[in-house]
Amino acid sequence: MSGQFEFWIGNRYVRSRSSNGFVSLISAISMLGIAIAVSVLILVLSVVNGFERELKDRLLAMTAHASIEDVDGRLADWQTLSAVADANPRVRATAPFVNGQALLVFGEQLSGAELRGIDPPAEDAVSGVGSTMIDGELSSLAEGAFNVVLGVDLARQLQVRVGDKVTVTLAEGIVTPAGVVPRTKRFIVSGLYRVGMYEFDRRLAFINLADAQKLYRKKGFVSGVRLAVTDIYAAPAIVREVALEHGAVVLVSDWTRRHVNFFRSIQITKSILFVILLLVIAVAAFNIVSTLVMVVKDKQADIAILRTIGARPSSVLRIFVTQGSVIGIVGTLAGVLFGILLALNLESIVGSLEALFGIKFLAADVYFISDLPSELRFADVARIAAIALMLALGSTIYPAWIAARTAPAEALRYD
C-alpha cells in the first residue's frame, strides 16, 4: 500500500488543479522544456547523419572507392593492371579514365572544367554516374562521336541544352607559322547529370575514353584505373594490395584520403553539437529542481500532516521523486516522439517551406549539398533518451531529500 499511495500523491501533485495550480503550470513548463531539448537534439543529429550519408554516397558516385594512377599521368599497361585488380576477390569492378583540364565555350559563355574520359559500361559498373542522368544517357558517349555529358550547373553556366555544340579549348597549343594556336575541338552535348553537389555539377564533364586519348594525345595511355570494392571501409588496404600485386611504381588513392577532411569535420561537428545541445537538456532537466523546490515549499503543511499520521521520511522522499520522475519521463517521451516525427518528415517539411516562401535554405554554390537530408538512427535516439532520463531523475534527489527532512512541528508552527 505504501508504494501505491506515494505514487498516487506524487502523480496528483503534477496534475493539481487546486488554487495553487501555479505549481502544475511550472511542472508543465518543465516537461515542455525537456521535450523541446530532446526533440531538437534528435533532429540536429539526424540532419548531421543525413549530411554524412549524402556526402559519402554522392562522393563515391563520382570518385569511386579507390584509384591507381601513373606518376606521370600516362599509364601504359592499364589492361594488365585491370586484369590484376579484377582477379582480386575484394574488387568488384574496374574502369580506366583520362583526366584533363579544358575551357568550354558556347557563344559568349565560357567556363573552365575538368574533362574525364571514361568507358561508359565500365564506368557504370564502378560508380553511380549513370543513375544521376536527368537528360540523355551515359551510353551516348560513343567512340568517335565526340559527345560530352555536362553537370546541370555547368550547362546552366554555359546556357546549353542537349544537342548544342560546345567548343573545347586546351591549354596545349599547336605551333604554326603564325605562332602557338590553342587546340580546339567541338563536342555535342548528349546528356546532363545532377549529383546535387556543386563541386561536381559545376566543374566536371564526361567524354568517351578514346576521344579523350585523342584530345590529350594519350593514344594507348590512360591517367589511371578506378576501382569499386566490396567493402568501402577496406578500400585503403585493397588498393594497396592490388598495386603491390601489379608491381609497378604507381600512385594509389582512395575515398578516405581524398575527402578525409569532409568526414572528419562532420564527426567533429556532430560531437560538438551533441555536447552543446546536451547542455540544453541539462538546463531543462534541472528546471525540475526549481519546480520541486517550489512544490516542497508549497506543500510544507501537507508533508507535516503526512509525517504526523505515520508516513516515514523515505515515503515523503519517494513522493517527490515520483513527481519529478513523471515530469522527466513524460517530457522525454514527448520529445522523442516529436523528434522522430520531425526527423522522418524533415525533407518534405523543408521542401514545403521553400516552395511556400520562395527561398532556398542551402545555396548550391555555397554548400556541397543543396538539399537538407535527414537520417534517423535509433542508437542516437536511445542514447539521448537515456541521458535525458538520467539527468531528469538525478534532478529529483536533492528537493526530495529536503522534503524528507522537513520537521512536522516546524512546518505547522504558524498553521
C-alpha positions, 0 to 999 in steps of 0.5 A: 500500500505504501508504494501505491499511495506515494505514487498516487500523491506524487502523480496528483501533485503534477496534475493539481488543479487546486488554487495553487495550480501555479505549481502544475503550470511550472511542472508543465513548463518543465516537461515542455522544456525537456521535450523541446531539448530532446526533440531538437537534439534528435533532429540536429543529429539526424540532419548531421547523419543525413549530411554524412550519408549524402556526402559519402554516397554522392562522393563515391558516385563520382570518385569511386572507392579507390584509384591507381594512377601513373606518376606521370599521368600516362599509364601504359599497361592499364589492361594488365593492371585491370586484369590484376585488380579484377582477379582480386576477390575484394574488387568488384569492378574496374574502369580506366579514365583520362583526366584533363583540364579544358575551357568550354565555350558556347557563344559568349559563355565560357567556363573552365572544367575538368574533362574525364574520359571514361568507358561508359559500361565500365564506368557504370559498373564502378560508380553511380554516374549513370543513375544521376542522368536527368537528360540523355544517357551515359551510353551516348558517349560513343567512340568517335562521336565526340559527345560530352555529358555536362553537370546541370550547373555547368550547362546552366553556366554555359546556357546549353541544352542537349544537342548544342555544340560546345567548343573545347579549348586546351591549354596545349597549343599547336605551333604554326607559322603564325605562332602557338594556336590553342587546340580546339575541338567541338563536342555535342552535348548528349546528356546532363547529370545532377549529383546535387553537389556543386563541386561536381555539377559545376566543374566536371564533364564526361567524354568517351575514353578514346576521344579523350586519348585523342584530345590529350594525345594519350593514344594507348595511355590512360591517367589511371584505373578506378576501382569499386570494392566490396567493402568501402571501409577496406578500400585503403588496404585493397588498393594497396594490395592490388598495386603491390600485386601489379608491381609497378611504381604507381600512385594509389588513392582512395575515398578516405584520403581524398575527402578525409577532411569532409568526414572528419569535420562532420564527426567533429561537428556532430560531437560538438553539437551533441555536447552543446545541445546536451547542455540544453537538456541539462538546463531543462532537466534541472528546471525540475529542481526549481519546480520541486523546490517550489512544490516542497515549499508549497506543500510544507503543511501537507508533508507535516500532516503526512509525517504526523499520521505515520508516513516515514521520511523515505515515503515523503522522499519517494513522493517527490521523486515520483513527481519529478520522475513523471515530469522527466519521463513524460517530457522525454517521451514527448520529445522523442516522439516529436523528434522522430516525427520531425526527423522522418518528415524533415525533407518534405517539411523543408521542401514545403517551406521553400516552395511556400516562401520562395527561398532556398535554405542551402545555396548550391554554390555555397554548400556541397549539398543543396538539399537538407537530408535527414537520417534517423538512427535509433542508437542516437535516439536511445542514447539521448533518451537515456541521458535525458532520463538520467539527468531528469531523475538525478534532478529529483534527489536533492528537493526530495531529500529536503522534503524528507527532512522537513520537521512536522512541528516546524512546518505547522508552527504558524498553521 
